[in-house]
Amino acid sequence: MTLSADAATEVVPRSVDATGVLATLAAPPPGVVEFNSGYLHASLQPERAMAAALARAGRRPGAWDRPPIEGLPELREWFARGMGGAITAAEVLITSGGQSALTTTLRALAPPGAPVLLESPTYPGLLAIARAAGLRPVPVPVDTDGVRPELLEAAFRATGARVFVCQPLFQNPTGAVLSAERRPEVLRIAREAGAFVVEDDFVRRLVHEDAGPLPTPLTADDRDGVVVHVCSLTKATSPSFRVSALAARGPVLERLRAIQVVDHFFVPRPLQEAALELVGSPAWPRHLRTVAAELRDRRDALAAALRLRLPELALPHVPVGGYHLWLRLPDGTDELGLAAAALRAGVAVAPGRPYFAAEPPAAHLRLSFAALAGAGEIAEGVRRLRAACDEVLG
Amino acid sequence: MTLSADAATEVVPRSVDATGVLATLAAPPPGVVEFNSGYLHASLQPERAMAAALARAGRRPGAWDRPPIEGLPELREWFARGMGGAITAAEVLITSGGQSALTTTLRALAPPGAPVLLESPTYPGLLAIARAAGLRPVPVPVDTDGVRPELLEAAFRATGARVFVCQPLFQNPTGAVLSAERRPEVLRIAREAGAFVVEDDFVRRLVHEDAGPLPTPLTADDRDGVVVHVCSLTKATSPSFRVSALAARGPVLERLRAIQVVDHFFVPRPLQEAALELVGSPAWPRHLRTVAAELRDRRDALAAALRLRLPELALPHVPVGGYHLWLRLPDGTDELGLAAAALRAGVAVAPGRPYFAAEPPAAHLRLSFAALAGAGEIAEGVRRLRAACDEVLG
């Protein structure tokens, strides 16, 4: 017999994977068009530059030594520069990937059982993190200008929450950018609620070629130490390049540091050294330019194919950054049925349900275009999705 | 102004670093003899072999790709073989260091607020992990044969705890090895309590040359899926070599996996590839033999110097594995005052207080010998400690 583990079954929140994060991490069957991956296609990853960076990191003396707990000073400095100038290197902690940084942050900011305000929709990984931390996700609707301030204010009032997590730039899944008008509102509302805004700045380095100037991170406007900023190199590099940063001002920084140290100690030095080698190499800006052009092309190819072949799927917003489109399905669509039919037809898509903490207002699909080889694969994926829609939508 | 963060000050357990873990992670002033480090001295780390392993890992195709969530199959297989045969590769998860593996384990096994049984004394990092997880540490005394079964049984009965964490081999700090008589008792008691035994097998690869055959891991005797086993490569290599394994049987494995994925996703592939390269190289068994001989020499040098120069410090047990000695101070010694005087005299030692979840029965010091260059530095450290004792003990 094995311990049937009443202990275990009762102690881990049953909902920890209600969002299906584990399922999406499983490799799809070969030949399937992957519209549901959040990572760059192998051809878009800076593979040679990363291999060179690791080799150079390995030759540095003391490559396996203990780095300073907070991270290598030069790497903290590099991340701080990318945050718009309001943050100094001393306010940055190096962490091991965005997922892990968000886990640390929520554990540091909210006790088990507390409410946490999240954008709605938001990405399933964040819902899983919140639930695994024993928190109660409270959804606050976003529109194409980001979170709606009046609803945010009401949610703080109704719940007494002390934390709001948001993605102000190319939000996942909607692609929304928090508007210039709303930015100060969000900061004011959080400050008045005595709460923190956790800014998950996850795709600033996956901007498209035609984007024009980007808004600075919200943390650059923050005069009061309200914002805890999270960003990562993973999305712009490769799944195993798990190097990220957490930044905060004031007393909360020490609490983030304490939780980070207890949970992880520090990020292994070879990864930090490799990150410094990579972002300091001439290949890095070239890589970012290539990705910006390739993502724009893939985005346009996918949007055009969808409009041509799947006009019944509404595409209200085409973002100029990030790696996905968010489609609204006709009322009454069985989105799980559609996703299953799509997989049978050879295309993996993400149904909208796991992006909502509560009952969704409508059926959706999220289609990612980062993991695809190019226009040919995109066309084939849309053709297969058309077949699935014919079967399910009738 | 920065947010003075009532939110933060109330939500992180104030006691999270009551054990002083953060302080011990700070680098000591230069010239100080480090009797308080848990890592091997640079000269004992397999630096060239690790650099070569990293370089080879970087040349493997797809070195930065996503590994399987549970870890590379060959590495899971390698860890499984080291666990005494009862565990298969399918029951092993690769994790990023022992600290992180224990955090995942406690979060998976016990809800916030629950009691968790810990050996007393135990290492401060474990107390910090338990407190950061919101758990209530319940100390169960150990003697030189490991945890005392009758007290373990009583503690389960009194608290209803569902988890007991122990280090059956060369326990930190006492060096105790759980005796052959007590091993089945501990398993029976846990099984009858419907509880898990978390086996932190942290120094199996830091055994001394004169140790003779070791007892197998407790997990090898476990017929009921009671044991969750944790082991790591870090202690036998270098601080940044954060590659470890978690093993469990039955339904709890899936819960460990779910928490591990939400908190960390996976261990970066280059570290896993480097681990495989390292343990598969001819340098690896040579390294372990060298460390076994060097640790025995350092242990003997330290024990001899202490007996000669500090006879008033009781040394009840000299272990044949691990990297530290546990000394009892004369009754009434101000151990914090002694540690402070020692640091002024140029030697860093760990006072005993942080090793106890509750009031200590006596004053202690822990002296580690792994981080020292050799016999000369050990002699100098003991000379300085003698000076501090003269000042404090009078």
Chai-1 contact restraints between the chains, C-beta under 6 A:
chainA,res_idxA,chainB,res_idxB,connection_type,confidence,min_distance_angstrom,max_distance_angstrom,comment,restraint_id
A,M1,B,D224,contact,1.0,0.0,6.0,A-B,restraint_1
A,T2,B,G225,contact,1.0,0.0,6.0,A-B,restraint_2
A,T2,B,R249,contact,1.0,0.0,6.0,A-B,restraint_3
A,T2,B,G250,contact,1.0,0.0,6.0,A-B,restraint_4
A,L3,B,D224,contact,1.0,0.0,6.0,A-B,restraint_5
A,L3,B,G225,contact,1.0,0.0,6.0,A-B,restraint_6
A,L3,B,V226,contact,1.0,0.0,6.0,A-B,restraint_7
A,L3,B,G250,contact,1.0,0.0,6.0,A-B,restraint_8
A,A5,B,P251,contact,1.0,0.0,6.0,A-B,restraint_9
A,A5,B,V252,contact,1.0,0.0,6.0,A-B,restraint_10
A,A7,B,R162,contact,1.0,0.0,6.0,A-B,restraint_11
A,A7,B,G194,contact,1.0,0.0,6.0,A-B,restraint_12
A,A8,B,V252,contact,1.0,0.0,6.0,A-B,restraint_13
A,A8,B,R255,contact,1.0,0.0,6.0,A-B,restraint_14
A,V11,B,A110,contact,1.0,0.0,6.0,A-B,restraint_15
A,V11,B,P111,contact,1.0,0.0,6.0,A-B,restraint_16
A,V12,B,A108,contact,1.0,0.0,6.0,A-B,restraint_17
A,V12,B,R255,contact,1.0,0.0,6.0,A-B,restraint_18
A,V16,B,A258,contact,1.0,0.0,6.0,A-B,restraint_19
A,D17,B,A258,contact,1.0,0.0,6.0,A-B,restraint_20
A,L22,B,V261,contact,1.0,0.0,6.0,A-B,restraint_21
A,L25,B,I69,contact,1.0,0.0,6.0,A-B,restraint_22
A,M50,B,W64,contact,1.0,0.0,6.0,A-B,restraint_23
A,A51,B,G58,contact,1.0,0.0,6.0,A-B,restraint_24
A,L54,B,G58,contact,1.0,0.0,6.0,A-B,restraint_25
A,L54,B,P270,contact,1.0,0.0,6.0,A-B,restraint_26
A,A55,B,A55,contact,1.0,0.0,6.0,A-B,restraint_27
A,A55,B,G58,contact,1.0,0.0,6.0,A-B,restraint_28
A,G58,B,A51,contact,1.0,0.0,6.0,A-B,restraint_29
A,G58,B,L54,contact,1.0,0.0,6.0,A-B,restraint_30
A,G58,B,A55,contact,1.0,0.0,6.0,A-B,restraint_31
A,W64,B,M50,contact,1.0,0.0,6.0,A-B,restraint_32
A,W64,B,S238,contact,1.0,0.0,6.0,A-B,restraint_33
A,W64,B,S240,contact,1.0,0.0,6.0,A-B,restraint_34
A,W64,B,F241,contact,1.0,0.0,6.0,A-B,restraint_35
A,R66,B,P239,contact,1.0,0.0,6.0,A-B,restraint_36
A,I69,B,L25,contact,1.0,0.0,6.0,A-B,restraint_37
A,Q99,B,F265,contact,1.0,0.0,6.0,A-B,restraint_38
A,S100,B,H264,contact,1.0,0.0,6.0,A-B,restraint_39
A,T103,B,D263,contact,1.0,0.0,6.0,A-B,restraint_40
A,A108,B,V12,contact,1.0,0.0,6.0,A-B,restraint_41
A,A110,B,V11,contact,1.0,0.0,6.0,A-B,restraint_42
A,P111,B,V11,contact,1.0,0.0,6.0,A-B,restraint_43
A,P112,B,P112,contact,1.0,0.0,6.0,A-B,restraint_44
A,P112,B,G134,contact,1.0,0.0,6.0,A-B,restraint_45
A,A128,B,V262,contact,1.0,0.0,6.0,A-B,restraint_46
A,I129,B,V262,contact,1.0,0.0,6.0,A-B,restraint_47
A,A132,B,V262,contact,1.0,0.0,6.0,A-B,restraint_48
A,G134,B,P112,contact,1.0,0.0,6.0,A-B,restraint_49
A,R162,B,A7,contact,1.0,0.0,6.0,A-B,restraint_50
A,G194,B,A7,contact,1.0,0.0,6.0,A-B,restraint_51
A,D224,B,M1,contact,1.0,0.0,6.0,A-B,restraint_52
A,D224,B,L3,contact,1.0,0.0,6.0,A-B,restraint_53
A,G225,B,T2,contact,1.0,0.0,6.0,A-B,restraint_54
A,G225,B,L3,contact,1.0,0.0,6.0,A-B,restraint_55
A,V226,B,L3,contact,1.0,0.0,6.0,A-B,restraint_56
A,S238,B,W64,contact,1.0,0.0,6.0,A-B,restraint_57
A,P239,B,R66,contact,1.0,0.0,6.0,A-B,restraint_58
A,S240,B,W64,contact,1.0,0.0,6.0,A-B,restraint_59
A,S240,B,P268,contact,1.0,0.0,6.0,A-B,restraint_60
A,S240,B,R269,contact,1.0,0.0,6.0,A-B,restraint_61
A,F241,B,W64,contact,1.0,0.0,6.0,A-B,restraint_62
A,R242,B,P268,contact,1.0,0.0,6.0,A-B,restraint_63
A,R249,B,T2,contact,1.0,0.0,6.0,A-B,restraint_64
A,G250,B,T2,contact,1.0,0.0,6.0,A-B,restraint_65
A,G250,B,L3,contact,1.0,0.0,6.0,A-B,restraint_66
A,P251,B,A5,contact,1.0,0.0,6.0,A-B,restraint_67
A,V252,B,A5,contact,1.0,0.0,6.0,A-B,restraint_68
A,V252,B,A8,contact,1.0,0.0,6.0,A-B,restraint_69
A,R255,B,A8,contact,1.0,0.0,6.0,A-B,restraint_70
A,R255,B,V12,contact,1.0,0.0,6.0,A-B,restraint_71
A,A258,B,V16,contact,1.0,0.0,6.0,A-B,restraint_72
A,A258,B,D17,contact,1.0,0.0,6.0,A-B,restraint_73
A,V261,B,L22,contact,1.0,0.0,6.0,A-B,restraint_74
A,V262,B,A128,contact,1.0,0.0,6.0,A-B,restraint_75
A,V262,B,I129,contact,1.0,0.0,6.0,A-B,restraint_76
A,V262,B,A132,contact,1.0,0.0,6.0,A-B,restraint_77
A,D263,B,T103,contact,1.0,0.0,6.0,A-B,restraint_78
A,H264,B,S100,contact,1.0,0.0,6.0,A-B,restraint_79
A,F265,B,Q99,contact,1.0,0.0,6.0,A-B,restraint_80
A,P268,B,S240,contact,1.0,0.0,6.0,A-B,restraint_81
A,P268,B,R242,contact,1.0,0.0,6.0,A-B,restraint_82
A,R269,B,S240,contact,1.0,0.0,6.0,A-B,restraint_83
A,P270,B,L54,contact,1.0,0.0,6.0,A-B,restraint_84
